[in-house]
Amino acid sequence: MNLNERLKACREKNGYTQTFISEKLDVNKATLSSYESGRRKPDYETLTKLADIYEVSVDYLLGRAIHEKLTVKESEEIGKETNEWMKLINQLSEENKELFKSTIQSFISKNKTP
């Protein structure tokens, strides 16, 4: 998803109208529409305001973060950790992979009950 698609998706996810957002930004509704259609790109100050309104990171709006609130560095760290886990799991036999999976699910179930 690119910037204009993320801007529109965030606005719609929050139930905001273009009129509401354009008033918050103090810009013309046509300007906001041009951001969402990809005809124009917002400047950094506007992008920061949009991120604050939608309660996401600027990195998320720019497509540099997978999760709405994670920074690029946090996303990279999660990716590295995931890769380390996958390397370990791939060394297991299919039988032990299933055992590992059921053990994790058991821990999760026990954590959910008070």
N, C-alpha and C positions, 0 to 999 in steps of 0.2 A: 504494500500500500504506500503510495507517495504522499507528499505533504498535503496537497489539496484534498485528497480522499480522506486523510486522517482528520483534517480540520472539519470537514463535513460530518464524518462519523462521530467525532467527539461532540459536536454541537447536537446532533440528533440523539446520541446516547443520553445526553443530559436533558433532553426535551426542550432545548432552547430554540427560539426562532432567529432568523437572520436579523430581524429588526431589533430584538433584545441584545444580541451580541454587538451589532453595529453601534447601538447606543452606549453599551459598556466601553467600547473602544473609542467612541467619539469619531467614528468614520461613517461615510455614506454607505447605505445598504448595498449599493452597486459595487463598492470597493470590496466589501466582504464577499459578495457573490463572485467577484473576479478571483479572490484568493481560493475559494472553494472549487472553482471551475478550472483553476490552473492557468488562467490568463495573466495573473499577476502573482508575485510572491511578496508576502509581508516583510517589512524590515524587522531587524532584531528586536527592537522595543515592542512592536506589535506582536511578534511571535511570543515574546515573554509574557505579555499580557494575556494572550490566548491560552498559553500553558497554565497560567494562574487561574483563569476563569474555569478551564476544563479540569483543573487539578491533575495535570499530567506534567511530565518533564518536557523541556524543549527538545531533548534528544528523541523522545518518543514521537513528537510531532514531525521531526525531521526524518524519522525512520531509522535512527541510529540505535534505538533501544527496542527490544521486543515487548517489554512490559511497560505499562503506562508510567510507572513511578520509578523505574530503575534508570540509573545512569549508564553510559556506555561501559564504564569500568566495571560496574556491578554485573552487567550482562555478560561481559567477557569472563569475569570470575566464575559466574554460574556455568558458562560454557566449558571452561577448563575443568571445573569440578565434575561436571557431567561426563566429560570425556574420560577422566580418571576412573570414575565408577564403571563406565562402559567397558574400559579395558580390563578391569578386574572381573566383571561379570562374564565377559566373553571368554575368559580362561576356564570357566566352569563347564562341567558336562551339562547336557540338557536336563538330566535328572536333578542335579544340584541347582541349576537355575530355577527350576520349579520350587524346590525346597526353599531357596533364598527368597523367592517371591512370596511364598505362603508365610514365611517367617516375618517378613516386613509387614505384610497385611495383618498378621496377628498383633504385632506391636502397635500398628495404627489403630486397630480395633480396641485394644486395651487402653490406649491413650484417650480415646473418645469417651469412655465411660468414667464418670467421677468416682 
